[in-house]
Amino acid sequence: MGDKAGEGGAYGNLGNAYDSLSDFHKAISYHERHLQIAKEVGDKAGEGRAYGNLGNAYHSLGDFHKAISYHERHLQIAKEVGDKAGEGLAYGNLGNAYRQLGDFHKAISYHECHLQIAKEVGDKAGEGRAYGNLGNAYHSLGDFHKAISYHERHLQIEKEVGDKAGEGRAYGNLGNAYHSLGDFHKAIGYHERRLQIAKEVGDKAGEGGAYGNLGNAYHSLGDFHKAIGYHERRLQIAKRITTSVVYKLGDKAGEGRAYGNLGNAYRQLGDFHKAISYHERRLQIAKEVGDKAGEGRAYGNLGNAYRMLGDFHKAISYHERRLQIAKEVGDKAGEGRAYGNLGNAYQMLGDFHKAISYHERHLQKAKEVGDKAGERRAYGSLGNAFHSLGNFRKAIEYRERHLQIAKEVGDKPGEGESYGIYLVKDGEPSDEELECLSSELAGKWKTLGRRLGFNEAAIDDFDQANKELAEKAYKMLMAWKQKGGCEATYKVLYDTLCHKLVECKRLAEQYCCDEIVGNDSP
């Protein structure tokens, strides 16, 4: 009969190889053979490993519910046979799956179980991974400072055990956290370290991920041409032929993400047709590899691109598909984003009541899963919608909640954006509040200028001219008031100036709003 257990192990190894090459369906077929043989020969430990590997493959396909069912079987067997390391691994995998489903608190609970077991058995590498996964979960919750503290512990452990690849992943996660805090230059510094290590250890997937994250950081800085350069390098690496146990074109999932990020960059540059072309390629690859989550994101980004083209009805149809997929795979956070984008599309159509209805659903979902970043965006969008209806009191109420969350999570760009509410309050805004709004508005107009194809020199000239004109207008108004000008007339002029600034900000936001595909997981 030969060595059946060895045969099963070989199938498992082949499955892992195909998994590394993103051929998840083929990986599943091999893991199923491993599982079948393990059951036949009574190899409980092998059976548990096969369940875990099947869970990982279904996770990669975006079928997180199926992944969870396999990881739960792995966990059960690991407990039965007293395999503490396997038990910890299963907890970690369950945590990752629940994070993808948007259940961040449950994810944290599982990662804490993994951390506890890793400490008990002295598994420093597992302890490091648990810290990294906890950092990712708190990142998803919008608690970026807590995320950073966990990623720093992860980094420290990887340095202690000499795991250069793990050290690189920790740098990448720190870069993502600082990106979310709005500190894009610090993010770039971490992603460059991630890139350097990936090159040193020959980690092509890590190198590609670092290029993608650098592209996202430069995108957020408004340097879309530089972003495109990095995303093209990421795409090139993903397409590169790799040779392992099998021979196959490389990282299809990474290729899809690169197309999506290129689409976002071209959308920002105002080349909406090129953006659509890249998002369609992203969609095609997601369908080919059975990546339902990626398929949903591609629909969402296509919706955003068509919205920018002014085809709001087509945008709505894509966002509805995005919503449908999010519901199918149980992606609560994605469901919330789809509601938010539908709200944005109806806002552009002038149907503010329908927009409010969708933004309220977005807010509800964000609260359910503890998504602070999504909650902040929903409050901001509700503020914009009520402002459009002329309900300034309600607009202020929502923008104040937006500001509160931005302060809680240390989101400086969001905090600066929120100061715009003070220009529709009773009384005069402070110099600091006016400065915050002016700076934030200038940034939005610069982004819009780049999107419309103006060169940097023209954008800088326009920005300088606007600053000089605004300063002169403000000084003249103050001088007129000090010379005894009519208080009532001054109040009318001042309020008009403030409301015009807010209206300019609202228009800039409508044309600069952006949905990020997401950073590559390091």
ZATI-424952 format. One record per residue (C-alpha): residue number from 1; x, y, z; residue in three letters. Coordinates in Angstrom, 2 decimals. Each point is the difference from the previous one (the first is absolute). Layout:
  resi        X        Y        Z  resn
   NUM        X        Y        Z   ALA
...
# end
This chain:
  resi        X        Y        Z  resn
     1     0.00     0.00     0.00   MET
     2     3.01     2.28     0.40   GLY
     3     0.35     2.99     2.27   ASP
     4    -3.53     1.46     0.01   LYS
     5     0.79     2.57     2.69   ALA
     6     3.00     1.18    -2.05   GLY
     7    -2.18     0.17    -3.09   GLU
     8    -2.49     2.16     1.90   GLY
     9     2.77     2.30     1.18   GLY
    10     1.24     0.35    -3.58   ALA
    11    -3.48     1.04    -1.14   TYR
    12    -0.06     2.57     2.78   GLY
    13     3.37     1.40    -1.08   ASN
    14    -1.17     0.24    -3.61   LEU
    15    -3.10     1.80     1.21   GLY
    16     2.15     2.51     1.87   ASN
    17     2.12     0.53    -3.12   ALA
    18    -3.04     0.75    -2.15   TYR
    19    -1.33     2.22     2.77   ASP
    20     3.25     2.03    -0.15   SER
    21    -0.53     0.42    -3.74   LEU
    22    -3.57     1.26     0.53   SER
    23    -1.52    -3.05    -1.73   ASP
    24    -2.40    -0.53     2.89   PHE
    25    -2.40    -2.39    -1.74   HIS
    26     2.86    -2.39    -0.83   LYS
    27     1.31     0.43     3.55   ALA
    28    -3.40    -1.00     1.37   ILE
    29    -0.08    -3.17    -2.11   SER
    30     3.37    -1.10     1.44   TYR
    31    -0.95     0.88     3.59   HIS
    32    -3.21    -2.02    -0.40   GLU
    33     2.05    -3.04    -1.07   ARG
    34     2.25     0.51     3.03   HIS
    35    -3.08     0.17     2.23   LEU
    36    -1.48    -3.16    -1.50   GLN
    37     3.20    -2.01     0.53   ILE
    38     0.48     1.35     3.55   ALA
    39    -3.50    -1.22     0.88   LYS
    40     0.64    -3.42    -1.60   GLU
    41     3.17    -0.66     2.00   VAL
    42    -1.26     1.62     3.21   GLY
    43     2.58     2.80    -0.05   ASP
    44    -1.82     2.55     2.18   LYS
    45     2.86     2.51    -0.02   ALA
    46     0.18    -0.17    -3.81   GLY
    47    -3.78     0.34    -0.19   GLU
    48     0.20     3.17     2.09   GLY
    49     2.74     1.46    -2.21   ARG
    50    -2.05    -0.76    -3.11   ALA
    51    -3.02     1.79     1.45   TYR
    52     2.20     2.99     0.83   GLY
    53     1.47     0.11    -3.50   ASN
    54    -3.46    -0.26    -1.56   LEU
    55    -1.08     2.90     2.20   GLY
    56     2.94     2.08    -1.23   ASN
    57    -0.80    -0.75    -3.64   ALA
    58    -3.67     0.93     0.36   TYR
    59     1.10     3.14     1.88   HIS
    60     2.12     0.96    -3.02   SER
    61    -3.04    -0.52    -2.24   LEU
    62    -2.00     2.41     2.17   GLY
    63    -2.36    -2.73     1.30   ASP
    64     0.54     0.92     3.65   PHE
    65    -2.97    -1.95     1.39   HIS
    66     1.30    -3.22    -1.55   LYS
    67     3.50     0.86     1.24   ALA
    68    -1.35     0.38     3.53   ILE
    69    -1.74    -3.39    -0.11   SER
    70     3.30    -1.70    -0.94   TYR
    71     2.04     1.89     2.59   HIS
    72    -2.54    -0.96     2.67   GLU
    73     0.48    -3.68    -0.90   ARG
    74     3.77     0.49     0.17   HIS
    75    -0.38     1.62     3.43   LEU
    76    -2.18    -2.85     1.27   GLN
    77     2.49    -2.68    -1.11   ILE
    78     2.99     1.96     1.38   ALA
    79    -1.72     0.07     3.41   LYS
    80    -0.83    -3.73    -0.20   GLU
    81     3.60    -1.06    -0.70   VAL
    82     1.56     2.60     2.31   GLY
    83     1.73     1.88    -2.83   ASP
    84     0.45     3.42     1.66   LYS
    85     1.93     1.46    -2.93   ALA
    86    -2.74    -1.09    -2.42   GLY
    87    -2.63     1.39     2.37   GLU
    88     1.74     3.38     0.01   GLY
    89     0.29    -0.04    -3.78   LEU
    90    -3.72    -0.76    -0.36   ALA
    91    -0.89     2.89     2.33   TYR
    92     2.16     2.33    -2.09   GLY
    93    -1.60    -1.14    -3.25   ASN
    94    -3.49     0.40     1.47   LEU
    95     0.93     3.51     1.08   GLY
    96     1.14     0.88    -3.52   ASN
    97    -3.23    -1.34    -1.52   ALA
    98    -2.24     1.89     2.42   TYR
    99     1.98     3.19    -0.69   ARG
   100    -0.73    -0.41    -3.71   GLN
   101    -3.69    -0.38     0.84   LEU
   102     0.14     3.29     1.91   GLY
   103    -0.48    -1.59     3.44   ASP
   104     3.07     1.71     1.45   PHE
   105    -0.80    -0.62     3.67   HIS
   106    -0.34    -3.75    -0.60   LYS
   107     3.23     0.10    -1.99   ALA
   108     1.80     1.65     2.93   ILE
   109    -1.35    -2.64     2.39   SER
   110     1.43    -2.83    -2.17   TYR
   111     3.36     1.72    -0.46   HIS
   112     0.26     0.47     3.78   GLU
   113    -0.56    -3.77     0.42   CYS
   114     2.78    -0.60    -2.55   HIS
   115     2.30     2.40     1.86   LEU
   116    -0.65    -1.69     3.35   GLN
   117     0.77    -3.48    -1.38   ILE
   118     3.13     1.24    -1.80   ALA
   119     1.30     1.40     3.30   LYS
   120    -0.89    -3.23     1.88   GLU
   121     1.95    -2.24    -2.38   VAL
   122     2.85     2.47    -0.52   GLY
   123    -0.78     0.49    -3.69   ASP
   124     1.66     3.39    -0.62   LYS
   125    -0.77    -0.04    -3.73   ALA
   126    -3.68    -0.73     0.71   GLY
   127    -0.02     2.72     2.65   GLU
   128     1.32     2.46    -2.58   GLY
   129    -2.66    -1.01    -2.53   ARG
   130    -2.71     0.38     2.64   ALA
   131     1.18     3.54     0.80   TYR
   132     0.01     0.80    -3.72   GLY
   133    -3.52    -1.36    -0.46   ASN
   134    -1.24     1.92     3.05   LEU
   135     1.52     3.11    -1.55   GLY
   136    -1.89    -0.65    -3.24   ASN
   137    -3.26    -0.56     1.88   ALA
   138     0.33     3.25     1.97   TYR
   139     0.92     1.74    -3.26   HIS
   140    -3.28    -1.24    -1.47   SER
   141    -1.81     1.37     3.07   LEU
   142     1.54     3.41    -0.71   GLY
   143     2.15    -0.06     3.17   ASP
   144     3.23     0.77    -1.85   PHE
   145     2.07     0.88     3.08   HIS
   146    -0.78    -3.37     1.63   LYS
   147     0.74    -1.68    -3.34   ALA
   148     3.42     1.67    -0.06   ILE
   149     0.81    -1.19     3.53   SER
   150    -0.73    -3.62    -1.01   TYR
   151     1.96     0.27    -3.25   HIS
   152     2.97     1.39     1.94   GLU
   153    -0.09    -3.06     2.31   ARG
   154    -0.21    -2.21    -3.09   HIS
   155     3.03     1.79    -1.48   LEU
   156     1.99    -0.37     3.23   GLN
   157    -0.62    -3.78     0.14   ILE
   158     0.89    -0.52    -3.66   GLU
   159     3.31     1.80     0.60   LYS
   160     0.64    -2.16     3.10   GLU
   161    -0.55    -3.28    -1.86   VAL
   162     1.80     1.22    -3.13   GLY
   163    -2.99    -0.45    -2.32   ASP
   164     0.75     2.55    -2.73   LYS
   165    -3.16    -0.81    -1.98   ALA
   166    -2.14     0.53     3.12   GLY
   167     1.89     3.21     0.76   GLU
   168    -0.88     1.22    -3.48   GLY
   169    -3.68    -0.81     0.52   ARG
   170     0.01     1.94     3.27   ALA
   171     1.50     3.04    -1.73   TYR
   172    -2.70    -0.27    -2.67   GLY
   173    -2.78    -0.13     2.59   ASN
   174     1.47     3.01     1.82   LEU
   175     0.03     1.82    -3.33   GLY
   176    -3.68    -0.81    -0.53   ASN
   177    -0.89     1.24     3.49   ALA
   178     1.84     3.30    -0.42   TYR
   179    -1.63     0.34    -3.43   HIS
   180    -3.41    -0.26     1.66   SER
   181     1.05     2.66     2.53   LEU
   182     0.77     2.32    -2.91   GLY
   183     3.77    -0.03     0.62   ASP
   184     0.82    -0.97    -3.59   PHE
   185     3.70     0.90     0.17   HIS
   186     0.53    -2.26     3.04   LYS
   187    -2.00    -2.71    -1.81   ALA
   188     2.35     0.29    -2.98   ILE
   189     3.01    -0.40     2.29   GLY
   190    -1.36    -3.29     1.37   TYR
   191    -1.01    -1.32    -3.42   HIS
   192     3.49     0.76    -1.32   GLU
   193     1.48    -2.11     2.83   ARG
   194    -2.50    -2.72    -0.88   ARG
   195     1.12     0.18    -3.64   LEU
   196     3.70    -0.12     0.91   GLN
   197    -0.44    -3.13     2.15   ILE
   198    -2.16    -1.73    -2.63   ALA
   199     2.78     0.52    -2.55   LYS
   200     2.66    -1.25     2.46   GLU
   201    -1.82    -3.28     0.72   VAL
   202    -1.28    -0.51    -3.55   GLY
   203    -3.66     0.35     1.01   ASP
   204    -1.53     0.98    -3.34   LYS
   205    -3.57     0.06     1.36   ALA
   206     1.11     2.28     2.84   GLY
   207     1.87     2.21    -2.45   GLU
   208    -3.13     0.31    -2.11   GLY
   209    -2.12     0.78     3.05   GLY
   210     2.45     2.72     1.07   ALA
   211    -0.14     1.61    -3.44   TYR
   212    -3.80    -0.07     0.19   GLY
   213    -0.04     1.62     3.42   ASN
   214     2.50     2.66    -1.08   LEU
   215    -2.33     0.69    -2.92   GLY
   216    -2.92     0.41     2.40   ASN
   217     2.01     2.41     2.19   ALA
   218     1.03     2.20    -2.92   TYR
   219    -3.61    -0.15    -1.21   HIS
   220    -1.11     1.43     3.34   SER
   221     2.65     2.74    -0.29   LEU
   222    -1.55     0.97    -3.34   GLY
   223     3.05    -1.11    -2.03   ASP
   224    -2.00    -2.24    -2.34   PHE
   225     2.73    -0.34    -2.65   HIS
   226     2.44    -1.36     2.60   LYS
   227    -2.79    -2.24     1.33   ALA
   228    -0.53    -1.41    -3.49   ILE
   229     3.73    -0.74    -0.30   GLY
   230    -0.07    -2.08     3.18   TYR
   231    -3.23    -1.81    -0.92   HIS
   232     1.47    -0.88    -3.41   GLU
   233     3.02    -1.57     1.75   ARG
   234    -2.40    -1.89     2.24   ARG
   235    -1.87    -1.21    -3.09   LEU
   236     3.22    -1.06    -1.73   GLN
   237     1.05    -2.13     2.98   ILE
   238    -3.46    -1.58     0.28   ALA
   239     0.09    -0.99    -3.68   LYS
   240     3.55    -1.37     0.17   ARG
   241     0.24    -3.73    -0.63   ILE
   242     0.93    -1.93     3.12   THR
   243     1.32    -3.51     0.22   THR
   244    -0.64    -2.24     2.98   SER
   245    -1.31    -3.55     0.27   VAL
   246    -2.22     1.01    -2.92   VAL
   247     0.29     2.51    -2.83   TYR
   248    -2.59     2.70    -0.24   LYS
   249    -0.45     3.71    -0.49   LEU
   250     0.60     1.74     3.29   GLY
   251    -2.05     1.94     2.50   ASP
   252    -3.45     0.43    -1.59   LYS
   253    -1.48     1.51     3.16   ALA
   254     2.82     2.57     0.12   GLY
   255    -0.44     0.69    -3.70   GLU
   256    -3.66     0.73     0.62   GLY
   257     0.77     2.37     2.88   ARG
   258     2.56     1.82    -2.16   ALA
   259    -2.58     0.51    -2.76   TYR
   260    -2.47     1.33     2.57   GLY
   261     2.49     2.46     1.46   ASN
   262     1.06     1.15    -3.48   LEU
   263    -3.67     0.59    -0.72   GLY
   264    -0.31     2.16     3.11   ASN
   265     3.09     2.02    -0.94   ALA
   266    -1.20     0.66    -3.55   TYR
   267    -3.39     0.98     1.38   ARG
   268     1.69     2.60     2.17   GLN
   269     1.82     1.32    -3.09   LEU
   270    -3.35     0.43    -1.72   GLY
   271     0.57    -2.81    -2.53   ASP
   272    -3.24    -1.77     0.88   PHE
   273    -0.12    -2.20    -3.09   HIS
   274     3.50    -1.37     0.73   LYS
   275    -1.06    -0.48     3.63   ALA
   276    -3.01    -2.02    -1.13   ILE
   277     2.21    -2.14    -2.23   SER
   278     2.25    -0.90     2.97   TYR
   279    -2.93    -0.69     2.32   HIS
   280    -1.53    -2.29    -2.64   GLU
   281     3.26    -1.98    -0.10   ARG
   282    -0.09    -0.13     3.80   ARG
   283    -3.55    -1.35    -0.20   LEU
   284     0.92    -2.62    -2.61   GLN
   285     2.89    -1.37     2.09   ILE
   286    -2.13    -0.10     3.15   ALA
   287    -2.58    -2.09    -1.87   LYS
   288     2.70    -2.29    -1.45   GLU
   289     1.47    -0.88     3.39   VAL
   290    -3.36    -0.04     1.80   GLY
   291     0.88     2.99     2.19   ASP
   292    -3.48     1.20     0.98   LYS
   293     1.30     2.72     2.32   ALA
   294     2.24     1.38    -2.78   GLY
   295    -2.89    -0.22    -2.45   GLU
   296    -2.10     2.11     2.34   GLY
   297     2.72     2.64     0.39   ARG
   298     0.40     0.16    -3.79   ALA
   299    -3.73     0.67    -0.41   TYR
   300     0.25     2.74     2.62   GLY
   301     2.92     1.69    -1.74   ASN
   302    -1.73    -0.25    -3.38   LEU
   303    -2.97     1.70     1.63   GLY
   304     2.24     2.82     1.22   ASN
   305     1.58     0.44    -3.44   ALA
   306    -3.38     0.20    -1.75   TYR
   307    -1.15     2.47     2.65   ARG
   308     2.95     2.23    -0.89   MET
   309    -1.04    -0.25    -3.67   LEU
   310    -3.41     1.30     1.03   GLY
   311    -1.74    -3.30    -0.81   ASP
   312    -1.65    -0.24     3.41   PHE
   313    -2.54    -2.66    -0.95   HIS
   314     2.76    -2.34    -1.24   LYS
   315     1.95     0.79     3.17   ALA
   316    -3.00    -1.03     2.08   ILE
   317    -0.34    -3.32    -1.86   SER
   318     3.66    -0.86     0.77   TYR
   319    -0.31     0.99     3.65   HIS
   320    -3.13    -2.17     0.26   GLU
   321     2.03    -2.98    -1.28   ARG
   322     2.70     0.86     2.52   ARG
   323    -2.64     0.01     2.73   LEU
   324    -1.43    -3.34    -1.12   GLN
   325     3.40    -1.72     0.13   ILE
   326     0.82     1.50     3.39   ALA
   327    -3.24    -1.47     1.34   LYS
   328     0.71    -3.40    -1.61   GLU
   329     3.44    -0.35     1.61   VAL
   330    -1.04     1.59     3.29   GLY
   331     2.32     2.99    -0.40   ASP
   332    -1.68     2.48     2.35   LYS
   333     2.64     2.70    -0.44   ALA
   334    -0.22    -0.30    -3.81   GLY
   335    -3.79     0.11     0.23   GLU
   336     0.30     3.26     1.91   GLY
   337     2.35     1.51    -2.61   ARG
   338    -2.41    -1.00    -2.77   ALA
   339    -2.82     1.81     1.80   TYR
   340     2.26     3.04     0.34   GLY
   341     0.88     0.02    -3.70   ASN
   342    -3.67    -0.39    -0.95   LEU
   343    -0.68     3.00     2.22   GLY
   344     2.71     1.98    -1.81   ASN
   345    -1.50    -0.88    -3.40   ALA
   346    -3.52     1.04     1.02   TYR
   347     1.48     3.18     1.49   GLN
   348     1.46     0.84    -3.43   MET
   349    -3.45    -0.64    -1.54   LEU
   350    -1.43     2.55     2.44   GLY
   351    -2.12    -2.62     1.79   ASP
   352     1.20     1.08     3.45   PHE
   353    -2.67    -1.88     1.97   HIS
   354     0.95    -3.31    -1.66   LYS
   355     3.67     0.85     0.54   ALA
   356    -0.67     0.51     3.71   ILE
   357    -1.79    -3.35     0.19   SER
   358     3.07    -1.80    -1.41   TYR
   359     2.47     1.94     2.15   HIS
   360    -2.05    -0.94     3.09   GLU
   361     0.28    -3.68    -0.96   ARG
   362     3.75     0.48    -0.48   HIS
   363     0.20     1.52     3.47   LEU
   364    -1.97    -2.89     1.51   GLN
   365     2.28    -2.63    -1.56   LYS
   366     3.14     1.88     1.04   ALA
   367    -1.24     0.10     3.60   LYS
   368    -0.92    -3.71    -0.08   GLU
   369     3.52    -1.08    -0.92   VAL
   370     1.83     2.72     1.93   GLY
   371     1.37     1.61    -3.17   ASP
   372     0.94     3.46     1.34   LYS
   373     1.38     1.18    -3.34   ALA
   374    -3.24    -0.98    -1.75   GLY
   375    -2.06     1.58     2.76   GLU
   376     1.94     3.25    -0.43   ARG
   377    -0.55    -0.02    -3.77   ARG
   378    -3.72    -0.68     0.44   ALA
   379    -0.39     2.94     2.41   TYR
   380     1.86     2.23    -2.46   GLY
   381    -2.19    -1.09    -2.91   SER
   382    -3.17     0.53     2.04   LEU
   383     1.27     3.48     0.86   GLY
   384     0.53     0.74    -3.69   ASN
   385    -3.48    -1.28    -0.94   ALA
   386    -1.78     2.05     2.67   PHE
   387     2.08     3.02    -1.03   HIS
   388    -1.26    -0.46    -3.58   SER
   389    -3.57    -0.04     1.35   LEU
   390     0.69     3.29     1.79   GLY
   391    -0.32    -1.62     3.44   ASN
   392     3.18     1.58     1.40   PHE
   393    -0.73    -0.87     3.64   ARG
   394    -0.20    -3.71    -0.79   LYS
   395     3.03     0.32    -2.28   ALA
   396     1.98     1.49     2.88   ILE
   397    -1.14    -2.77     2.36   GLU
   398     1.28    -2.73    -2.32   TYR
   399     3.23     1.82    -0.84   ARG
   400     0.69     0.42     3.73   GLU
   401    -0.31    -3.77     0.46   ARG
   402     2.32    -0.38    -3.01   HIS
   403     2.51     2.28     1.75   LEU
   404    -0.31    -1.86     3.32   GLN
   405     0.87    -3.35    -1.59   ILE
   406     2.87     1.53    -1.99   ALA
   407     1.47     1.30     3.28   LYS
   408    -0.57    -3.34     1.78   GLU
   409     1.93    -2.01    -2.59   VAL
   410     2.64     2.67    -0.63   GLY
   411    -1.09     0.65    -3.59   ASP
   412     1.50     3.45    -0.67   LYS
   413    -1.26     0.36    -3.61   PRO
   414    -3.53    -0.92     1.10   GLY
   415     0.27     2.38     2.94   GLU
   416     1.05     2.85    -2.28   GLY
   417    -2.86    -0.78    -2.39   GLU
   418    -2.52     0.14     2.83   SER
   419     0.94     3.54     1.00   TYR
   420    -2.02     1.16    -3.02   GLY
   421    -3.15    -0.35     2.13   ILE
   422     0.89     3.08     1.99   TYR
   423    -0.58     2.21    -3.01   LEU
   424    -3.74    -0.65     0.18   VAL
   425    -0.28     0.44     3.78   LYS
   426    -1.24     3.10     1.79   ASP
   427     2.86     2.36     0.78   GLY
   428     3.36     0.43    -1.66   GLU
   429     2.46    -2.85    -0.48   PRO
   430     3.39     0.36     1.63   SER
   431     3.14     0.72    -2.03   ASP
   432     1.13    -3.60     0.64   GLU
   433    -3.29    -1.42    -1.33   GLU
   434     0.15     2.21    -3.10   LEU
   435     3.61    -1.05    -0.58   GLU
   436    -0.93    -3.70     0.29   CYS
   437    -2.80     0.34    -2.51   LEU
   438     2.07     2.11    -2.40   SER
   439     2.83    -2.54     0.06   SER
   440    -2.37    -2.95    -0.47   GLU
   441    -1.89     1.76    -2.81   LEU
   442     3.27     0.86    -1.77   ALA
   443     0.96    -3.68     0.10   GLY
   444    -3.31    -1.06    -1.54   LYS
   445     0.29     2.56    -2.82   TRP
   446     3.55    -1.17    -0.72   LYS
   447    -1.25    -3.58    -0.29   THR
   448    -2.77     1.15    -2.31   LEU
   449     2.49     1.95    -2.13   GLY
   450     2.19    -3.08    -0.43   ARG
   451    -3.05    -2.07    -0.87   ARG
   452    -0.96     2.51    -2.72   LEU
   453     3.47    -0.24    -1.54   GLY
   454     1.62     3.28     1.10   PHE
   455     3.77    -0.10     0.46   ASN
   456     1.52     0.59     3.44   GLU
   457     1.29     3.49    -0.85   ALA
   458    -3.49     1.14    -1.04   ALA
   459    -1.53    -1.54     3.13   ILE
   460     2.57     1.77     2.22   ASP
   461    -0.62     3.34    -1.77   ASP
   462    -3.76    -0.40     0.47   PHE
   463     0.47    -0.92     3.66   ASP
   464     2.24     3.01     0.66   GLN
   465    -2.38     2.39    -1.78   ALA
   466    -2.92    -1.31     2.06   ASN
   467     1.95     0.41     3.24   LYS
   468     0.97     3.59    -0.85   GLU
   469    -3.57     0.88    -1.02   LEU
   470    -1.50    -1.56     3.15   ALA
   471     2.50     1.82     2.25   GLU
   472    -0.73     3.35    -1.67   LYS
   473    -3.77    -0.51     0.26   ALA
   474     0.23    -0.96     3.68   TYR
   475     2.31     2.95     0.85   LYS
   476    -2.28     2.46    -1.82   MET
   477    -3.04    -1.34     1.84   LEU
   478     1.74     0.29     3.39   MET
   479     1.27     3.52    -0.77   ALA
   480    -3.48     1.11    -1.08   TRP
   481    -1.48    -1.36     3.24   LYS
   482     2.65     1.75     2.15   GLN
   483    -0.71     3.32    -1.71   LYS
   484    -3.58    -0.16     1.26   GLY
   485    -1.76    -1.67    -2.90   GLY
   486    -3.60    -1.02     0.53   CYS
   487    -0.03    -3.13     2.20   GLU
   488    -3.03    -1.45    -1.78   ALA
   489     1.59     0.42    -3.43   THR
   490     3.27    -1.49     1.29   TYR
   491    -1.90    -3.02     1.35   LYS
   492    -1.71    -0.58    -3.36   VAL
   493     3.30     0.26    -1.91   LEU
   494     1.82    -2.25     2.48   TYR
   495    -2.72    -2.68    -0.01   ASP
   496    -0.09     0.09    -3.80   THR
   497     3.77    -0.54    -0.16   LEU
   498    -0.19    -2.91     2.46   CYS
   499    -2.89    -1.71    -1.77   HIS
   500     1.74     0.35    -3.36   LYS
   501     3.09    -1.68     1.47   LEU
   502    -2.13    -2.87     1.28   VAL
   503    -1.75    -0.34    -3.37   GLU
   504     3.39    -0.11    -1.78   CYS
   505     1.11    -2.69     2.45   LYS
   506    -3.17    -2.03    -0.61   ARG
   507     0.45     0.18    -3.79   LEU
   508     3.66    -1.01     0.27   ALA
   509    -0.96    -2.95     2.23   GLU
   510    -2.62    -1.20    -2.47   GLN
   511     2.54    -0.17    -2.80   TYR
   512     2.94    -1.26     2.06   CYS
   513    -1.69    -2.76     2.03   CYS
   514     1.84    -3.28    -0.31   ASP
   515    -0.44    -3.63     1.01   GLU
   516     3.28    -1.83     0.55   ILE
   517     0.31    -3.57    -1.23   VAL
   518     2.11    -0.63     3.08   GLY
   519     3.64    -0.43     0.87   ASN
   520     1.65    -3.28    -0.87   ASP
   521     0.26    -2.06     3.17   SER
   522     3.72    -0.20     0.69   PRO
# end
